[in-house]
Amino acid sequence: MKYLITSALPYINGIKHLGNLVGSMLPADIYARFLRLNQKEVLYICATDEHGTPAELAALAADLSVEAYCERQHQLQAEIYARFGLSFDHFGRTSSDANKELTQHFYTRLDQNGYIEERSIRQMYSLEDARFLPDRYVIGTCPHCGYTAARGDQCENCTRVLDPTDLLSPRSAISNSERLEIRESKHLFLRLPLLSDVVRSWVEGHAEWPPLSKSIALKWLNEGLQDRGITRDLVWGVSVPRPGFEGKVFYVWFDAPIGYISATKDWAVAHGDSEEWKAWWLSEDVRYSQFMAKDNLPFHTVMWPAMILGTGEAWKQADYIKGFNWLNYYGGKFSTSQGRGVFLDQAIDLLPADYWRYTLMTMAPETNDSAFSWELLQTRINKDLVGTLGNFVNRTLTFVTKNFGPALPEGGEPGEAEAKLRSQCESLVTRIAESLENMEFRKAIDDLYTLWTVGNQYIDAGAPWTLIKTDRAAAAQVVRTCINLIDLYARISAPFIPFTSESIANALHLSDTERSRPWPTTIDLTELKAGHSFEVPPLLFRRIEEQEVQGWREKFGS
């Protein structure tokens, strides 16, 4: 069995925020890393979602062509995700040639099978710009709250859903011209009601899905699916291969999920086997897991499956859809469009990646919305990372170096305390593995923290700093066990805090073979033998001081 993993595609306009990271990409990365440690064949795919109105508007604001803007933003996002340790096998782009070809293929199959309908609809037309205006290209005064910069799809001030014709004093977002009129335009619609029964059957066949994913899918199905437009009067996007639709493109929601397949195709080409993507997307010997926040669930549990089923082709569909609730910021939602919250470029400049990876997963909104706060971040870093893991590693290696030298000391044999310790570790490591297999990340990270505390309890009980005065061999046995615990911590912590795990492995002078050991099913706290050298690393983590928290609250709002 091979394991295909995808994260919801981050949109191209701007750097994503912490909520995007914890609700999609970070848990997917942890899961991928865990599977690789279990020596599974894994393909983790993501891409920037680059088409649609917001990309055109952002490019316009940046005074760049949309192609140049998307190229720049893709590179920026890729660099930031790398700094956070996201281990994508390929980070693609929906503007690729492969995505254009596959999108047109999906459309053609759906059209051939009778699921596409052509209609005329009424839209705003700008005389000044000589073009139809998508909803977000129309700006005006909200009739509900009086906000003067409301867009034609929604007022960002009062959040009311709007139609461009609702706006008072509407104007073009391109030219600011008020010379607008209503004209008819031809568009294509996906006939979702015709696919409702097969989608429902597919959804109901996945009893193992988390409640959030399944409930949202069934809510949409129970309320009744509506035909949904798949084309727009835009220049930037995948062109529509249909006579009379020159100058139109597919709506971004239609081509974006196809980006999972096209990014895999681009990965295969980059790795020298242009047909290898088919082994992932046209095979049942694949376990496919999707990760996303709840706003993406309707598209991935209903719309995208409908598109696949409507083709009549044997495309691989998701086996498991892991949906997340919102990570809120002091009672409000993180928002890219409104600049609310902490964004990834800001976060990674404030603190190293592992500080964020660990603390965010302790806040992961798996069953309910959860809240980010600087105070909680400070507590988790100071208590868990500095006070528990970092303290154990530093005091152990420092003590051994001072009293025995920079190598595991000889002497003593494991006894009852070590047997009890091994049993505790084995139980916790098994539970962490089970939680990760079930994609229950907060359970996993809670048990990881407990695993770290076990080491501190063991060394406190063994008290080698006292024992060495009367029984040097027994003290050697305690610290040798502790260094093997440090080795275990590096291995088990690696999916969560990979940079720290690498630093520990370097400090322990682990060989390539030792670093590539699989996830343990039984625990051996004697793997590193007497004489194995090590060094004391710099402090793994630093404390977060109260004045820093106060400064961040003031800088980012709270």
N, C-alpha and C positions, 0 to 999 in steps of 0.2 A: 504494500500500500504506500502510495506517495501522498504527500500533504501539500495542498495548494492553499495559500493564505493571501487574502487581499484586505487592504484597508480602504475605507471610503476615500475617493480621490479628493485631495485638497484643492480648493479652487485657486486660480492663478492670481487673483487680485489681492495682493498684500500678504504679509507674513501671518501665519496662523497663530492662534492663542493657545494657552494652556489647556483649555477645554477641548480643542481639537486634538491635542496630543493625547490626553488621557482617555478620550472617548473613542479612539480609533487606532492610531498608529502605535502608541506605546504598548498597549496590551497585546496587539498583534505581534510586535517585535519580541516581547517576552515569551509568547507562545512559540514563535518560530525558533528562538534560541533554545528553549527547553527541548523541543523536538529534535533539533540538531544534536544536542547533548545526548539524546537517546538514540543517536545514530540513524535517524529517519531521513529519508530523502525529502527535502523541503524546498518549495519555491515560494518566496514571499515577494509579491508584486504590488506596486503602487505607481501612481502617475499624477501629474498635474492635470486638472480639468480646465481646459483653456478656451473653450468657445463660449459664445453667448454675449449678451448685452453688457454685463459688468466688465468684461475684459475690454470691450471697445471703449467704454466710458473711462476706465482707468488709464488706458493707453492715451486717450485724448487729453486727460488731465496731466499726464506725464510728458506730453508733447512728443510722443513716440508713435511710430507705426505700431499696429497691434502685434505684428509679427516680432518686432524688436522688443516690445514690452514683454511679451510672453517668454521670449528667449531669456531676457534678463531675470524675470521673476522665477522661471524654472530653475535657473542656476542658483539664485539666492536661496530658494526653498531647499534644493538638494544639499547645499552646503550646510544649512542649519540642521537639517535632519541627520546629516553625517555627524555633526558635532554632538547631537543627542544620542548617538550610537544606534540609530535605527538601521537594522541590517537588511535593507531591501536587497533582493537578488537583482532587481531591476527597478529603476525609478523612471518611468517613461513619460510620454506626453500624448494627450488626446489629439494634438494637431499633427501627429505623424501620418505618413502616407498609409501605413498599415491600418490605422483607425479609420481613415477616409474610405479605404477599400472595404473594410468589414462593415462599416455603417451602411454603405450603399448596398452591400450584399444583404444585410438584415432587412433593409427596406424592401428590396426586390422580392425576397421570399415572402414577407408579410403581405405585400401587394398581390403577388401571385396566388396566395391562399385566401384572399378576400377580406383581409383585415385592415385595409387602407381605404379611406373615403376622401374624395375631394369636395371642398365646400368653399363658398365665398363668405367672408366675414368683413365687418366694418372696422376700419382702423384709422387712427390719426395719420394724416399726411402733412408733411412740412413743405410748403411752397418754396420757402427760402432754401432748404436743403435738397429739394427735389427727391424726397424719399419717404417711404412709410417709416413711422417711428414705433419701435417696440415700446411696450408699456413703460419701461424704466427710462426711456428717452424723452418722456413727457414729464415736465415739471410744472407745478402750479401750487395754488393755495388749497389746503385741505378744507373741505366743506364742513368737517366735524370739529376741528380744533383751531383752524386758522393758521396752521403752520405754513409758511410761504415757500418752503422748499420740498414739499411732498412730491413723491414720484407717482407715476401712473399706475403702479401695482400695489403700493402700500405707503402709508404715511409713517415715517420712522418716529415721529413725535408721539402720536397717539396709538400707533400700531394698527389702525383700521385698514382692512383690505379695500383697495380702490380699483376703479376702472378709470382709464384716462379721461373719459367723458365726464367723470364726477368732479374733476378739478376745476377750480375757479381760476380764471386768467391763465389757462395752460400755455406753455411755451416749449420750444425745442431745447433739449439738453445739449444739442450740438451747437446751434447758432444763437440760442436765446431768442429766436424769432417767435412772435405770437401769430404769425400768418399760418395757421393750421386749419385743416378742414377734414371732415370725415369722408373717406373713400372706401370702396370695396376692394378686397384683395383675396386671391385664391390661396387656400392652404390645405394641407393634408392632415387627416386625423386618424389616429389608431383607434379601431373599434373595440375598445376594451370590454364592453358588455358581452361581446361574443366569446371572449376568452375567460369570463368570470368563473365558469364551472370548472374548467381544467386547472385554473390557478387555485381555486378553493381546494380541489382534490389534492393538489401538490402541497399546499400549506398544511392541510389536515394530516398529511402523511408524515409530518415531522413533529411527532409528539415530544421529542427531546429538546426542542427549541426552548430558550428561556422565555418566561411569561411575557416580558416586554415585547419581544419580537413577534410572538404569535398573536398577542392581543391586538397589536396595531394592525397586523395583516388582516385579521378577522373583522376588525372594526371597519376598515375600508371596504371589505367584501360585503359585510352585512348592510352597510349604508348604500351599496349599489355603485358599481363602477360606471364612470361616464366616459364618453369618447374624449380623447385628449389630443390636442394639436401637437404635431411633430415637426412643423416647419415655421420659419420666421423670415421676415423681410430684413435680412442682414447681409453683410458682405463677408464677415469673418465666421467661418464654420465649414461644415462639410456640404458641398453642393448637392442639390437634389437631382438625380438622374431621371427626370420626367419632363416631357415636352410641355412648354408653357410655364415652367418653374425656374427658368433661367434667372439668375440674380437672387434666388432664395437659398436658404441653407436649412439644415435640420436643426430643430430646437436642441439646445445643449443637453436637456435631460435625456434625449433619445440617444445621442452618441456617447455620452459620458460612460455609462456602464460597459459599453462595448470596448472601452479603453482597457478594461482588465484583460481582455483577450488580445487586443492589439499590442499592449505592452509586453505580454508573454511572447508574442510573435517577434517583436523587436529584440527581446532578450535572446530568443533562439538564434536569430540572425547574428547577433553580436557574439554568440558563443560558437559560431561556425557550423550550426546545423539548422538550416532554415525550416525544417519540418518537425523539429523537436517539440514545438508548441502544441502540436496535435496530441501528443502523449499526455498532455495535461488537460486539454479542453474537449477532446473527443474520445475519452476513455473513462470507464467506470472504476478503474483501479486507482482512483484518486479520492482522497478525503478533502473536501473543499470547505474552508471556513472563512466567513466574511466578518469583518469588524467595523462597527459604525456607531455614531450617536443616533438617538431616536428620531431626529428629523429626517434622516436618510432611510429609515426603515420602510416607509410606504413604497419607495422606489425599488428597494431591493427585495421586498417580500411580495410585491404585487406587480409593479410596472415592468421591471426587468425580467422576472419569470414569465410574464405574459408575452413579452417580446420573443423570448427563447422558445416558449411553447408554440407560439404562432408561426415560427419558421418551419416547424415540423422536422427539424434537424436534431441530431443527438448531441447538442452542446451540454457540457458538464454544468449542472446546477449546484447551488450551495447545499451542502449537507447540514451545516450549522451556521446560523446567523446570530452573532453575539452583538446585541444592542446595548447601548449605554444610555443612561439618563443624562441630565445636565450637571456639569460642575459649575456651580454659581460662584459669583464674586461678590462677597458682602451683600447677599440678598438679591443681586441682579445677575442677569445672564452676561457671560462673556460675549462680546460682539465685535467682529472684524469691521463691519461697516460703520459702527459708531465709535470704534476705538476704545471700547470699555474692557478693562482688565489688563492682564499681563501677556505680552506677545513673545513668541519664542526667541526672537533676536534679542529682546531685552532680557529675558530670563537667562539665556545662556551666557550673557555678559555679566550677570550678577553673581551666578553660582555655577560650579561645575555640573555636568550633565547628571551624574549619579545622585546628587542632592535632589534634583527634580524627579528623576525616574523613581526613586524610592518613595519620596513624600507624596507624589501625585498618586501612586498606586495605593497608598494607604487611604487616600481620599476617593478612590475610584467609584463613580456613581453607578454601581451595578444594579442595585435593587430599587434605589430611590435617587432623587436629586441629592447631591452633596455640596458642601460649601468649602471653597478655598479661603484661607485667611493667612496673613503673614504670621500671626501668632501661632497657628497650628503648624505651619512650616517650621518655625523656630523650634517648637517643642519636639517635633519629630527628628529634626537634625540633631539637636543637642542631646536628647535623651536616647534615641535609637542608634543613630550613626556615630556620633561622637562618644557618648557615654557607654554604649554597649559594645558594638562591633569594634569601633576604632580603639577604644580603651583596652579591650581584651588583646587585640593584636599588638598594640604598642607596649603595654606593660609586660606581656609575656616575652616578647623578643628582646626587649631592653633588659629584663631581669636575667634571661639566659645568657645574653652576651656579657653582662657584667660579672656573672658568677661562674659561667662554664666556658665562655668563648662563643664565637659565631658559628656554632654547629650543634646539632642535636646531641645531648650528652648521653653517655652510657650509664647503666646502672638500674637496678630495680626491675621488678616484673609486675605486669598488670594484676590487679586484685579485684575485690568486690566493687570498689568505687568505680573502677574503669569498666567493669561489666555493666553496672547500672547506667553509666554514662553512654556506653555503646548502645544499650537498649533504648534509652531516651532518644538518642540521635536517629537511630534507625526508624523509630516510630514517627518522628517529626519529618524526616526526609521522605518517608512513604506518603505521609499526609500531604506534604507540599506537592509531590508528584501527582497524586490523585486530584488535588485541587487544580493544578495546571492542566491536566488532561481534561478536566471538566470545565475549564476556563472560568474558574472561580478565583479571581485574582486577589481579592482582599483576604480571603481565607488563606491563600498561599502565603501572602506577605506577612500576615499575622503569625503564622507558624514559623516563617523564616526568622522573625524577630525573637520568637520563643527559643528557636535553635541557638541564636546568638547568646541569649541569657543563660542557657545551660552551661556554656563555657565559663562564664563569669562565676556561676554558682560552684562549679567544679574547682576552679582555681582558688576561690575564697575558702572552700572547705578544705582543700589540700594544703593551702598556705605554705607554698614552697619556701618563702622568705623566712619562715620560722623553722620549717622542717630541715632546711639545709644546715642548721646549726647542730643538729643531733644525728641526722641520717641523710647524708649527701646523696646516696644512691636512691633513696625513696623520693627525694626532691627532684632528682633527675628524671625519675619515672613520671612524676606529675607534669613537669614542663615539657617532656617529650610528647606526652599525650596532648598537651595543650597546643603544641605546634602542629600536630596531626589534626587537631580540631580546626586550626587556622586554615590548613590545607582544605579540609572539608568545607569550611565556610566559603572559601574562594570558589569552589566548584558549584555549590548549591546556590550561591548568591549571583552567579554569573548571568543568568537571564535577566535579573533585575538591575544589577549595578555592575555592568561588564567592565568598565574602566577600573573600578576599585578591585575587582577580582583579578584583573590583569596585573595591577600593581602588587597585590599580595603574591601572585604567582612569581613575579619577578623577584620579590624580596625573598621568597623561599627557594630561589634558584631552581625552579622546576624545569625539567627537560621538555622537549616537544612531546615526547611520548607521555609523560606525566600530565601535561596540559590537555592532551587529547583523550584522557580517560572518559568513558561514558558515565552518564548519571548512575550513581551507585544504587543497587537494590539491596545490598547488605553493607554494613559499615565496618570498616577496619581502621582502627585508630593507631595502627602500628606500621602503616605503609611507608612513611618516611622513617628511615632507620637512623640509629646512632651514627654520627659522623657526617650526616647530610648537612651541608653548609647552608647558611642563610645570612641575611643582613637586616638591620633595622631600617625600615623605610621611613621617609618623612611621615608626619602625621597624616593619616588617611582622610580625616575630615577636620574642619575647624568649627568652633562654636560660633553661633550667630548671636550677636550682642543686641541688647534692647535698643540702643540708639540706631542700629541698622534697621531694625523693624520699624521704628518710628519714622525714619527717613523714607523707607519704602512705602509706608502708609501715606505719607504726604505726597510722594512723587506719583504714585499710581492711583491714589484715591482709595477710600475705604468707607 
